[in-house]
Amino acid sequence: MSRWSAEPLRIALAPGEAALLNPRGTRVLTTHARSAASLLPLLDEALSDPAWHSRRAEVVLSQHFVRHVLTPPPGKALRRNEEAALVAASLREIYGDEAAHWRIKVHSQPPQYGLLGAAVDESFAQELDALLARHGFRDVSIRPLASIAAQHLPKQFEGWWALVEPGWLGLFGGANGVWQHLAGQPVDADWITALPDLIKREAAWSTLPAMPAVWIQALGVGAVSTPVSDNARWQMLPCDSQIRGALALAGI
């Protein structure tokens, strides 16, 4: 039998945790440090175990390690390099010169709507690429959690989507197949109580209705009940409330 499995290895990286998942089992690595780079030595050591050998790796990055942006509408169709330039300019406007050192992914949308961009520190991404290559991975994808989690939304999604993981809440508003608003912020264990007011506040800056359908996707934070509010149609996306932390991100 080949030492390289045909099954992909799913790796999730979150502050203080890295989770490994394949058909043969799971493993969670922990550290007191919170940066993405601090997880790389743990991952390097763990991948020396043949149990995790594969040619394919799918890396899921916590929202803590990703910056999202919705650009102004370009008003015309753009080439791929022009889209990337518009996303980069929007990130620099928010984050300053730091954004010049980020790796960018672009989600295209019709020209009358903004582009959705996601960025991660380029030096970290390069180190992660090199680490996985050293361990024999030849087919590697590094994706923000939101891009994977969004696949679980209904096809005719319209309203607000709250993507929650330990310590962070991403809020995305969309209708007619396009994203029209986004926000993100650190949260504590009482995030569900604050969610109605957060949506109301963000809706004031959006053309979306203040309280339409709201889909909640809570990963790794335990059991969640819908907020006490009569102004929205709350929907819970399925998740295993028994799985906590980065392992919930790996299994999405």
C-alpha positions as CSV (number, residue, x, y, z in Angstrom):
1,M,0.0,0.0,0.0
2,S,1.3,3.5,-0.9
3,R,2.4,5.7,2.0
4,W,0.4,8.5,0.3
5,S,-3.3,8.4,0.8
6,A,-5.7,9.3,-2.0
7,E,-8.0,10.9,0.6
8,P,-7.4,14.6,1.3
9,L,-6.3,15.8,4.7
10,R,-8.4,18.6,6.0
11,I,-6.5,21.0,8.2
12,A,-8.3,23.8,10.2
13,L,-6.3,26.7,11.7
14,A,-7.7,28.9,14.4
15,P,-6.2,31.0,17.2
16,G,-4.4,28.6,19.5
17,E,-5.6,25.5,17.7
18,A,-4.9,23.4,14.6
19,A,-7.2,20.4,13.8
20,L,-6.4,17.6,11.4
21,L,-9.1,15.4,10.0
22,N,-9.1,12.5,7.5
23,P,-11.2,9.3,7.2
24,R,-8.9,7.5,9.7
25,G,-9.3,10.0,12.6
26,T,-8.8,13.4,14.0
27,R,-6.1,15.3,16.0
28,V,-6.2,18.7,17.7
29,L,-3.0,20.6,18.4
30,T,-3.0,23.5,20.9
31,T,-0.7,26.4,21.9
32,H,-1.1,29.4,24.1
33,A,0.0,31.7,21.3
34,R,-2.8,33.2,19.1
35,S,-1.1,34.0,15.8
36,A,-1.4,32.0,12.7
37,A,2.4,31.6,12.4
38,S,2.5,30.0,15.9
39,L,0.6,27.0,14.6
40,L,3.2,26.1,11.9
41,P,5.7,24.4,14.2
42,L,2.9,22.2,15.7
43,L,1.7,21.3,12.3
44,D,5.2,20.6,11.0
45,E,5.7,18.1,13.9
46,A,2.3,16.5,13.5
47,L,2.7,15.9,9.8
48,S,5.8,13.7,10.3
49,D,3.3,11.0,11.4
50,P,2.5,8.7,8.4
51,A,-1.1,8.6,9.6
52,W,-1.6,12.1,8.0
53,H,0.3,11.5,4.8
54,S,-1.6,12.4,1.6
55,R,-1.1,14.1,-1.7
56,R,-4.0,16.5,-1.1
57,A,-4.5,19.0,1.7
58,E,-7.4,21.3,2.2
59,V,-6.6,24.1,4.7
60,V,-9.5,26.0,6.3
61,L,-8.5,29.4,7.8
62,S,-10.5,30.8,10.7
63,Q,-12.1,34.2,10.2
64,H,-9.6,35.5,12.8
65,F,-6.8,35.1,10.2
66,V,-8.7,36.5,7.2
67,R,-9.7,40.0,6.2
68,H,-12.8,40.4,4.0
69,V,-13.8,43.4,2.0
70,L,-16.6,44.4,-0.3
71,T,-15.4,46.9,-2.9
72,P,-17.4,49.7,-4.5
73,P,-19.3,48.5,-7.6
74,P,-16.8,48.7,-10.6
75,G,-19.7,49.5,-13.0
76,K,-18.2,47.5,-15.8
77,A,-16.8,44.0,-16.3
78,L,-13.2,43.7,-15.2
79,R,-10.3,41.3,-16.1
80,R,-9.0,39.1,-13.3
81,N,-6.0,41.3,-12.6
82,E,-8.2,44.4,-12.5
83,E,-10.5,42.7,-10.0
84,A,-7.5,41.9,-7.8
85,A,-6.3,45.5,-8.0
86,L,-9.7,46.8,-7.0
87,V,-9.8,44.5,-4.0
88,A,-6.2,45.4,-3.0
89,A,-7.1,49.1,-3.2
90,S,-10.1,48.6,-1.0
91,L,-8.1,46.7,1.6
92,R,-5.4,49.4,1.6
93,E,-8.0,52.0,2.2
94,I,-9.2,50.2,5.3
95,Y,-6.0,48.7,6.7
96,G,-3.2,50.9,5.3
97,D,0.2,49.7,4.1
98,E,-0.1,46.4,6.0
99,A,-2.5,45.2,3.2
100,A,0.3,45.4,0.6
101,H,1.7,42.2,2.1
102,W,-1.5,40.1,1.9
103,R,-2.5,37.3,-0.5
104,I,-5.8,38.1,-2.1
105,K,-8.7,35.9,-3.3
106,V,-11.6,37.5,-5.3
107,H,-15.2,36.4,-5.5
108,S,-16.6,38.0,-8.7
109,Q,-20.0,39.6,-8.8
110,P,-22.0,41.5,-11.5
111,P,-20.5,44.9,-12.2
112,Q,-23.3,46.8,-10.5
113,Y,-22.3,45.2,-7.2
114,G,-19.0,45.2,-5.4
115,L,-16.4,42.4,-5.5
116,L,-16.0,40.3,-2.4
117,G,-12.4,39.9,-1.4
118,A,-10.5,37.8,1.2
119,A,-6.9,38.4,2.2
120,V,-4.4,36.6,4.4
121,D,-0.8,37.5,5.3
122,E,1.4,36.5,2.3
123,S,4.4,35.5,4.4
124,F,2.3,33.1,6.5
125,A,0.7,31.7,3.3
126,Q,4.2,31.1,1.8
127,E,5.4,29.4,4.9
128,L,2.4,27.2,5.0
129,D,2.8,26.3,1.3
130,A,6.4,25.4,1.9
131,L,5.6,23.3,5.0
132,L,3.0,21.2,3.2
133,A,5.3,20.7,0.2
134,R,8.0,19.4,2.5
135,H,5.6,16.8,3.8
136,G,4.7,15.6,0.3
137,F,1.5,17.4,-0.4
138,R,1.2,18.3,-4.1
139,D,-2.4,19.4,-4.4
140,V,-3.0,22.1,-1.8
141,S,-5.9,24.6,-1.3
142,I,-6.0,27.3,1.3
143,R,-9.5,28.7,1.8
144,P,-11.2,31.1,4.2
145,L,-13.8,29.5,6.4
146,A,-16.5,31.7,4.9
147,S,-16.0,30.4,1.4
148,I,-16.5,26.8,2.5
149,A,-19.3,27.5,5.0
150,A,-21.3,29.5,2.4
151,Q,-21.9,26.2,0.5
152,H,-24.3,25.2,3.3
153,L,-26.6,28.2,2.7
154,P,-29.9,27.6,0.8
155,K,-29.5,28.2,-3.0
156,Q,-32.1,31.0,-2.9
157,F,-30.5,32.7,0.0
158,E,-31.8,36.2,0.7
159,G,-31.2,38.0,4.0
160,W,-28.4,37.9,6.6
161,W,-25.9,35.2,7.4
162,A,-24.2,35.1,10.7
163,L,-21.1,32.9,10.6
164,V,-19.9,32.4,14.2
165,E,-16.9,30.6,15.6
166,P,-15.1,31.0,19.0
167,G,-14.3,34.7,19.4
168,W,-15.5,36.0,16.1
169,L,-18.7,36.7,14.2
170,G,-18.9,37.4,10.5
171,L,-22.1,39.0,9.2
172,F,-22.9,38.8,5.5
173,G,-26.0,40.3,3.7
174,G,-27.1,39.1,0.4
175,A,-30.0,38.9,-2.1
176,N,-30.5,37.8,-5.7
177,G,-27.4,35.7,-5.7
178,V,-25.0,38.5,-4.8
179,W,-23.3,39.7,-1.6
180,Q,-24.3,43.3,-0.8
181,H,-23.0,43.9,2.8
182,L,-20.5,42.4,5.2
183,A,-19.1,43.1,8.6
184,G,-17.1,41.2,11.2
185,Q,-16.1,41.7,14.8
186,P,-14.7,39.9,17.9
187,V,-17.5,38.5,20.2
188,D,-17.8,36.9,23.6
189,A,-20.0,34.1,24.8
190,D,-23.0,36.4,24.8
191,W,-23.0,37.0,21.0
192,I,-26.4,35.6,20.4
193,T,-28.0,38.2,22.7
194,A,-26.3,41.0,20.8
195,L,-27.0,39.7,17.3
196,P,-30.4,41.4,16.7
197,D,-28.9,44.8,17.5
198,L,-25.9,44.1,15.4
199,I,-28.0,43.3,12.3
200,K,-30.2,46.3,12.9
201,R,-27.1,48.5,13.1
202,E,-25.5,47.1,9.9
203,A,-28.9,47.2,8.1
204,A,-28.9,51.0,8.5
205,W,-25.9,51.0,6.1
206,S,-27.4,48.6,3.7
207,T,-30.2,48.4,1.2
208,L,-31.2,45.1,2.6
209,P,-34.3,44.9,4.9
210,A,-33.5,45.3,8.6
211,M,-34.9,42.0,9.7
212,P,-35.6,39.5,6.9
213,A,-34.5,35.9,7.2
214,V,-31.4,35.5,9.3
215,W,-29.4,32.3,9.0
216,I,-27.1,31.4,11.9
217,Q,-24.1,29.1,11.4
218,A,-22.4,28.5,14.7
219,L,-19.2,26.4,14.5
220,G,-17.4,25.1,17.6
221,V,-19.3,27.2,20.1
222,G,-21.6,24.6,21.6
223,A,-25.4,24.6,21.6
224,V,-27.2,27.8,20.4
225,S,-30.8,28.9,20.6
226,T,-32.3,31.5,18.3
227,P,-32.3,35.1,19.7
228,V,-35.3,36.5,21.4
229,S,-36.7,38.9,18.7
230,D,-40.0,39.2,16.9
231,N,-38.6,41.1,13.9
232,A,-36.8,38.3,12.1
233,R,-37.2,34.8,10.8
234,W,-34.4,33.0,12.5
235,Q,-33.0,29.9,10.9
236,M,-30.2,27.6,12.3
237,L,-28.0,25.9,9.9
238,P,-27.2,22.3,11.0
239,C,-24.1,21.7,13.0
240,D,-22.8,19.3,15.7
241,S,-22.9,21.3,18.9
242,Q,-20.7,18.6,20.6
243,I,-17.7,19.5,18.4
244,R,-15.7,22.5,19.7
245,G,-13.1,24.8,18.4
246,A,-10.9,24.2,15.3
247,L,-12.2,20.7,14.8
248,A,-15.7,22.1,14.0
249,L,-14.0,24.2,11.3
250,A,-12.2,21.1,9.9
251,G,-15.5,19.2,9.6
252,I,-17.5,21.9,7.9
